[in-house]
Amino acid sequence: MPQLPMLAFMMTGMDGSIQLKIEEVFGYPDETSYGGGYGAKGTLDIKSGGFMVSAPHYFTTGELYVFYQQLQGCYDSLTGRATLDNTERELDLQCEFNKFGHVILTGSFQASPTERNILQFEIKSDQTQQYAKAA
């Protein structure tokens, strides 16, 4: 297993960024998660316009793998959508690629389902920034 913490992905744009660091992996290598791969905990940082979130985030390595495969397909075909599905439903992230090389990152993050604090974001970017920084 690689040294932790490690960067899972970082996507930047003209008006913000989103990144996820993996800090802890549960059950490796003996026990897989119901969400695919291994359960993990990390820190999610989102900056969009004048708003910012830095919060603990639970996910699975399987979710990251599927997201990365979708990103690769979008980059290769110069079009498409990659969606990071989160079993816990805290994070909603879509990356829409178009044939002109533009990428729009949209989504929302709610750290706690018992609180009504939700960051909805849109970050404009391009494919060169996404591919180079997706882990």
Beta strands, then each sheet from edge to edge (+ up, - down):
strand 1: 6-12
strand 2: 16-26
strand 3: 39-48
strand 4: 51-60
strand 5: 80-84
strand 6: 91-97
strand 7: 102-109
strand 8: 119-126
sheet 1: 1+ 2- 3+ 4-
sheet 2: 5+ 6- 7+ 8-
end
